[in-house]
Amino acid sequence: MTGVQAGRDYDVGQGEAVLVTASEALKMAGADSNVWTNVVVPRSVLARAFPQIDDRLALKIGAENEALDLLKRYCQLLETGRPLISPDLIAHATETIVDLIGLVTGAKGEVAELAGLRGLRAARLQAVLVKIADNFAKPGISAQGVAQELGLSARYVHNLLQKSGISFSERVLELRLQTAHKMLSQRQNGEMRVSEIAMTSGFSDVSYFNRCFRRRFGYTPTSAR
């Protein structure tokens, strides 16, 4: 896709992005033959957070930009998840998107540092949580493996989760227990043995599963059927 705004020509390829504004004339070509995504934010909101944002108009952002990758993932998570209702959550999501846009477009100095602390950490935490939710039933899941897939260090992943209030191992265990509890209570799983359900949920040791289940729910797995 090519275009012109603010006297600048831009040529955006696959995976790339560009910052444009609806308050100035914009020429585009090639948009009809491509699939692309708009993230629309009031100009006044961006300008308050990043006073020099207008200097970044019509400048191409490469596909290798880490903040752009996180912005894509975060927006996809919001789009595919349940609609946000809580005003606090809406404000948090908005702040995270604005921070990431600032980092994507090359914010500098103190504003970039603050945006990094808020936006990058929030988006990375969401990416970690999605990876855990998608893979918790795999016996070999580890913080190291999740970190490698996301290009982070295991220490950073542990730090993110600790500050969210639940550690990596606690989060994985809770997801496994909730899955097992749901499977045990479903009639269609009546023919499955407790050990099979435990294994399907990610447990490799049935005795450990029984202890954890009873401690979490107050009764045995058999009683949940």
C-alpha positions in Angstrom: 0.0 0.0 0.0 1.3 3.4 -0.9 0.2 6.9 0.1 1.0 10.5 0.7 0.4 12.7 3.8 2.1 15.7 5.3 4.1 16.0 2.2 5.7 12.5 2.8 5.4 9.5 0.6 5.1 6.1 2.2 5.1 2.5 1.0 3.9 -0.1 3.5 4.5 -3.8 2.9 3.4 -7.0 4.6 3.5 -6.8 8.4 4.5 -3.1 8.3 2.6 0.0 9.6 2.2 3.7 9.2 0.8 6.5 11.4 -1.7 8.7 9.6 -4.2 11.3 10.7 -7.8 11.9 9.6 -7.4 15.6 10.1 -5.2 16.1 7.1 -5.6 15.1 3.4 -4.5 11.6 2.7 -3.9 9.8 -0.5 -3.7 6.0 -0.6 -3.3 3.4 -3.3 -3.4 -0.4 -3.2 -5.5 -0.7 0.0 -8.4 -2.4 -1.8 -6.2 -5.4 -2.8 -4.8 -6.0 0.7 -6.1 -7.0 4.2 -5.0 -4.4 6.7 -6.1 -3.3 10.2 -6.8 0.2 11.6 -6.2 1.1 15.2 -8.1 4.4 15.6 -7.1 6.7 18.5 -8.2 10.3 19.0 -5.3 12.6 17.9 -5.7 14.6 21.1 -5.1 11.5 23.2 -1.9 10.7 21.4 -0.7 14.3 21.5 -1.2 14.5 25.2 0.9 11.4 25.8 3.5 12.1 23.1 3.8 15.8 22.2 6.0 15.1 19.2 3.7 12.5 17.6 3.0 14.7 14.6 6.6 14.4 13.6 6.0 10.7 13.0 3.2 11.0 10.5 3.6 9.0 7.3 6.8 7.4 8.4 6.9 3.6 7.7 7.3 1.3 10.7 9.1 -1.9 9.9 7.7 -5.4 10.5 10.6 -6.2 12.9 9.5 -3.5 15.3 9.0 -5.3 18.7 6.5 -2.8 20.0 4.4 -3.1 16.7 4.4 -6.9 17.2 3.1 -6.5 20.7 0.5 -3.9 19.6 -0.8 -6.4 17.0 -1.1 -9.2 19.6 -2.7 -7.0 22.2 -5.3 -5.7 19.8 -6.0 -9.2 18.6 -6.5 -10.3 22.2 -9.0 -7.5 22.8 -10.8 -8.2 19.5 -11.2 -12.0 20.1 -11.9 -11.8 23.9 -15.1 -10.8 25.7 -16.1 -7.1 25.4 -14.7 -5.0 28.2 -17.4 -3.5 30.5 -15.5 -2.3 33.5 -14.5 1.4 33.2 -11.2 0.6 34.9 -10.3 -2.1 32.4 -11.3 0.0 29.4 -9.1 2.8 30.7 -6.2 0.3 31.2 -6.6 -1.1 27.7 -6.7 2.3 26.2 -3.6 3.4 28.1 -1.7 0.3 27.0 -2.6 0.8 23.3 -1.6 4.5 23.5 1.7 3.6 25.2 2.5 0.9 22.6 1.7 3.3 19.7 4.1 5.8 21.3 6.8 3.1 21.4 6.0 1.9 17.9 6.5 5.4 16.5 9.7 6.1 18.3 8.9 8.0 21.4 12.0 9.3 23.2 13.1 10.3 26.7 11.0 10.1 29.8 7.7 9.6 28.0 9.2 6.6 26.2 10.5 5.2 29.5 7.1 5.6 31.2 5.3 4.1 28.2 7.7 1.1 28.2 7.0 0.5 31.9 3.3 0.5 31.3 2.6 -0.5 27.7 5.3 -3.1 27.0 4.9 -4.9 30.3 1.1 -5.1 30.0 1.3 -6.4 26.4 4.0 -8.9 27.3 2.1 -10.1 30.3 -1.0 -10.7 28.1 1.2 -12.6 25.6 2.6 -14.8 28.4 -0.9 -15.5 29.7 -2.2 -16.5 26.3 0.7 -18.9 25.8 0.1 -20.4 29.2 -3.7 -20.8 28.5 -2.9 -22.4 25.2 -0.3 -24.9 26.5 -1.0 -25.6 30.2 -2.2 -29.2 29.5 1.2 -30.1 28.0 3.2 -31.8 30.8 6.4 -30.2 29.6 5.3 -26.6 29.8 7.8 -24.3 31.5 8.5 -20.7 32.0 11.7 -21.2 29.9 9.8 -22.6 27.0 7.2 -19.8 27.1 9.9 -17.2 27.3 11.8 -18.6 24.3 8.7 -18.6 22.2 8.1 -14.9 23.0 11.7 -13.8 22.8 12.0 -13.1 26.5 14.0 -14.5 29.4 12.6 -16.9 31.9 13.5 -14.6 34.7 11.5 -11.8 33.0 8.5 -14.1 32.6 8.6 -15.1 36.3 8.9 -11.4 37.3 5.9 -10.4 35.2 3.8 -13.1 36.7 4.9 -12.5 40.3 3.9 -8.9 40.0 0.5 -9.9 38.6 -0.1 -11.8 41.9 0.1 -15.4 40.7 3.3 -17.3 39.9 3.9 -19.4 36.7 3.5 -22.7 38.5 0.4 -21.5 40.4 -1.3 -20.3 37.3 -0.6 -23.6 35.4 -1.8 -25.7 38.4 -5.0 -23.7 38.6 -5.8 -24.0 34.9 -5.2 -27.8 35.1 -7.4 -28.2 38.2 -10.2 -26.1 36.7 -10.1 -28.2 33.5 -10.1 -31.5 35.4 -13.0 -30.3 37.6 -15.0 -29.4 34.5 -14.3 -32.7 32.8 -15.2 -34.7 35.9 -18.6 -32.9 36.2 -19.5 -33.5 32.5 -21.7 -36.5 31.7 -20.0 -37.3 28.5 -16.8 -38.0 30.4 -18.5 -40.6 32.7 -16.6 -43.5 31.1 -13.2 -41.8 31.5 -11.2 -42.9 34.5 -10.1 -40.2 37.0 -6.5 -40.9 36.0 -7.3 -40.3 32.3 -8.9 -37.0 33.1 -5.9 -36.0 35.2 -3.5 -36.9 32.4 -5.6 -35.0 29.8 -5.5 -31.9 32.1 -1.7 -32.0 32.2 -0.9 -34.0 35.4 1.6 -36.7 35.1 1.3 -38.0 38.7 -2.2 -39.1 39.8 -1.4 -39.0 43.5 -0.2 -35.4 43.2 -3.4 -34.6 41.2 -5.6 -36.1 44.0 -3.8 -34.1 46.7 -4.0 -30.8 44.8 -7.7 -31.4 43.8 -8.8 -32.1 47.4 -6.8 -29.1 48.7 -8.3 -26.8 46.0 -12.0 -27.9 46.1 -12.4 -29.6 49.5 -13.4 -33.0 48.2 -11.9 -35.8 46.1 -12.0 -36.1 42.3 -14.4 -39.0 42.6 -16.8 -37.0 44.6 -16.9 -34.4 41.8 -18.6 -36.8 39.4 
